[in-house]
């Protein structure tokens, strides 16, 4: 199917392709409902990120630290790919993290001309502290839930995230191409 290719230039989607291909009315309604809650969640997350940023905790910094901690020492281009961002944007963000002592540049043992980025001990401490604060806050938020409901929610959310990550290239193509055609570009 053209809608599931990952080359954006090879995909020409119509509104019918996006709404009717292999989907039932219930599938479409579920997608609309899910889109609604995800947009609402995204808006809430953006509000939290804006407030945290005013307090000196930049969400993009946390995302880069978390990705780099998971990857281990990596080139900037690998980090950019891991966070689905433009290399020049990541380069600017990394410069600030290096200046703050949260990331360091190391010589690449495989190529002396290149450098690897690595999270410093201070960076790991900042990341761990932020994760702990976030976990405690979320624990307070759902403390009135039945533990079985929390277990089931987390299980389903983890499943959703795995499917989302696997489908992400197609999702980007379907949504970006449609946005371009609507915007006249």
Backbone torsions as a table, in degrees:
resi	resn	phi	psi	omega
1	UNK	NA	139.0	179.7
2	UNK	-64.0	-31.9	-176.5
3	UNK	-68.8	-15.1	-178.0
4	UNK	-108.6	13.0	174.3
5	UNK	-79.4	157.8	-179.9
6	UNK	-104.2	0.7	177.8
7	UNK	-94.8	107.2	-174.7
8	UNK	-58.2	-34.0	-178.1
9	UNK	-70.4	-19.1	-178.2
10	UNK	-92.4	0.0	-175.1
11	UNK	-112.0	125.5	174.9
12	UNK	-126.1	94.3	-174.1
13	UNK	-95.5	138.4	172.2
14	UNK	-101.6	168.5	177.9
15	UNK	-59.4	-37.2	178.8
16	UNK	-63.4	-40.1	177.2
17	UNK	-58.2	-40.7	-175.4
18	UNK	-76.2	-21.8	-175.1
19	UNK	-110.6	-24.5	-171.1
20	UNK	-117.0	-18.0	-174.2
21	UNK	-64.6	111.4	175.5
22	UNK	58.3	25.4	-179.3
23	UNK	-121.2	141.3	173.9
24	UNK	-87.6	169.7	176.1
25	UNK	-60.8	-37.3	178.7
26	UNK	-66.3	-40.5	176.4
27	UNK	-57.6	-44.6	-178.6
28	UNK	-65.4	-43.8	178.6
29	UNK	-62.3	-40.9	177.5
30	UNK	-63.9	-40.1	177.3
31	UNK	-63.3	-41.0	178.3
32	UNK	-65.6	-41.8	178.9
33	UNK	-64.2	-45.0	179.2
34	UNK	-63.6	-42.4	177.4
35	UNK	-59.3	-41.4	179.3
36	UNK	-61.3	-46.5	-178.7
37	UNK	-71.6	-33.9	178.3
38	UNK	-68.0	-39.6	176.8
39	UNK	-65.1	-41.0	178.0
40	UNK	-63.3	-42.5	177.9
41	UNK	-63.4	-43.6	178.3
42	UNK	-60.0	-39.9	178.3
43	UNK	-64.6	-42.9	177.6
44	UNK	-63.4	-42.2	178.8
45	UNK	-64.0	-38.3	178.2
46	UNK	-64.7	-37.7	177.2
47	UNK	-63.4	-45.8	178.1
48	UNK	-62.2	-45.5	-179.0
49	UNK	-60.2	-41.0	-179.9
50	UNK	-64.8	-41.7	179.7
51	UNK	-68.3	-40.3	178.3
52	UNK	-64.3	-39.3	-179.6
53	UNK	-61.3	-39.3	177.5
54	UNK	-64.3	-26.1	178.7
55	UNK	-92.6	7.3	176.4
56	UNK	93.0	8.1	177.9
57	UNK	-112.6	101.5	-177.6
58	UNK	-86.6	124.5	-177.7
59	UNK	-59.1	-41.6	-178.9
60	UNK	-63.8	-33.4	176.5
61	UNK	-65.1	-42.8	179.1
62	UNK	-63.9	-41.8	178.8
63	UNK	-60.5	-45.4	-179.9
64	UNK	-66.6	-43.0	178.4
65	UNK	-61.1	-44.9	-179.7
66	UNK	-62.2	-45.6	-179.6
67	UNK	-64.4	-43.8	-178.9
68	UNK	-68.0	-36.8	176.6
69	UNK	-62.9	-38.1	179.0
70	UNK	-72.7	-38.7	-178.3
71	UNK	-74.3	-35.5	-168.6
72	UNK	85.5	178.8	-178.1
73	UNK	-50.8	126.8	-173.8
74	UNK	-146.3	159.7	172.8
75	UNK	-73.3	155.3	-179.7
76	UNK	-58.7	-38.3	-179.5
77	UNK	-64.1	-36.2	178.1
78	UNK	-68.4	-40.9	177.7
79	UNK	-63.2	-43.8	179.1
80	UNK	-59.8	-43.5	178.6
81	UNK	-64.3	-40.0	-178.2
82	UNK	-64.6	-32.2	-179.4
83	UNK	-101.8	9.7	178.0
84	UNK	54.6	50.5	-178.4
85	UNK	-130.9	165.1	178.3
86	UNK	-72.7	135.0	-179.6
87	UNK	-55.0	-36.6	-179.4
88	UNK	-69.1	-35.5	177.1
89	UNK	-65.7	-46.3	179.6
90	UNK	-63.4	-38.8	179.5
91	UNK	-59.8	-43.4	178.0
92	UNK	-64.8	-42.7	-179.5
93	UNK	-66.5	-40.7	179.1
94	UNK	-62.6	-38.8	179.9
95	UNK	-56.9	-42.3	177.9
96	UNK	-66.3	-39.4	179.2
97	UNK	-68.5	-34.5	175.7
98	UNK	-66.5	-45.5	179.7
99	UNK	-59.6	-37.6	-179.7
100	UNK	-81.1	-3.0	178.5
101	UNK	78.0	18.3	-178.8
102	UNK	-94.5	-22.8	176.0
103	UNK	-132.6	146.8	175.2
104	UNK	-126.8	154.7	175.1
105	UNK	-97.3	135.3	178.3
106	UNK	-126.6	150.3	175.9
107	UNK	-65.1	138.1	177.0
108	UNK	-79.0	116.9	-178.4
109	UNK	-62.8	-23.4	179.6
110	UNK	-86.0	-17.1	-178.4
111	UNK	-154.3	100.7	-176.0
112	UNK	-59.7	-19.2	179.5
113	UNK	-81.0	-18.9	-175.9
114	UNK	-103.3	163.3	176.2
115	UNK	-126.4	155.4	175.7
116	UNK	-110.1	148.2	175.2
117	UNK	-99.0	140.4	178.5
118	UNK	-142.2	143.4	177.1
119	UNK	-73.8	133.9	177.4
120	UNK	-82.2	171.8	175.7
121	UNK	-60.2	-39.5	176.8
122	UNK	-63.5	-38.6	177.4
123	UNK	-64.4	-43.3	177.3
124	UNK	-64.0	-39.9	178.8
125	UNK	-63.5	-43.1	178.6
126	UNK	-62.2	-44.3	179.9
127	UNK	-63.1	-46.1	179.8
128	UNK	-63.8	-40.5	179.1
129	UNK	-64.9	-42.2	179.6
130	UNK	-66.1	-42.8	177.5
131	UNK	-60.5	-42.8	-179.0
132	UNK	-64.3	-44.8	178.2
133	UNK	-61.3	-44.0	-178.7
134	UNK	-64.5	-44.1	179.8
135	UNK	-62.3	-43.0	179.0
136	UNK	-64.8	-40.8	179.1
137	UNK	-64.6	-43.8	177.8
138	UNK	-65.0	-37.5	178.0
139	UNK	-60.8	-41.6	177.0
140	UNK	-63.9	-40.8	-176.7
141	UNK	-61.2	-39.9	-175.9
142	UNK	-107.3	16.0	-177.1
143	UNK	-62.2	-22.1	178.7
144	UNK	-85.7	-5.6	178.4
145	UNK	-76.4	152.8	171.7
146	UNK	-68.4	134.2	-179.4
147	UNK	-54.5	-34.8	178.5
148	UNK	-66.0	-34.7	177.4
149	UNK	-66.9	-40.4	177.9
150	UNK	-63.4	-45.7	178.7
151	UNK	-58.0	-45.8	-178.3
152	UNK	-67.0	-43.0	178.8
153	UNK	-59.7	-48.3	-179.4
154	UNK	-62.6	-42.5	178.3
155	UNK	-58.7	-47.3	-179.6
156	UNK	-69.3	-37.7	179.4
157	UNK	-66.7	-40.5	175.9
158	UNK	-61.8	-40.4	177.6
159	UNK	-63.8	-44.3	178.3
160	UNK	-60.1	-46.0	-179.0
161	UNK	-62.3	-38.9	177.8
162	UNK	-64.3	-45.4	177.8
163	UNK	-64.0	-40.4	-179.9
164	UNK	-62.4	-44.8	179.7
165	UNK	-62.9	-42.3	179.5
166	UNK	-66.5	-34.4	-176.5
167	UNK	-90.7	-8.2	-173.0
168	UNK	-50.8	-46.0	179.4
169	UNK	-58.3	-41.4	179.2
170	UNK	-69.4	-41.6	178.5
171	UNK	-58.1	-43.8	179.5
172	UNK	-62.7	-45.1	179.9
173	UNK	-62.3	-49.0	-177.6
174	UNK	-62.2	-43.2	-176.9
175	UNK	-79.5	-40.3	-178.8
176	UNK	-68.0	-43.0	179.6
177	UNK	-63.4	-41.2	179.5
178	UNK	-66.3	-41.6	179.5
179	UNK	-62.9	-40.5	178.9
180	UNK	-63.8	-42.8	-177.7
181	UNK	-68.9	-33.1	178.1
182	UNK	-73.9	-31.3	-177.9
183	UNK	-85.1	-6.8	177.5
184	UNK	79.0	15.2	-179.0
185	UNK	-93.3	NA	NA
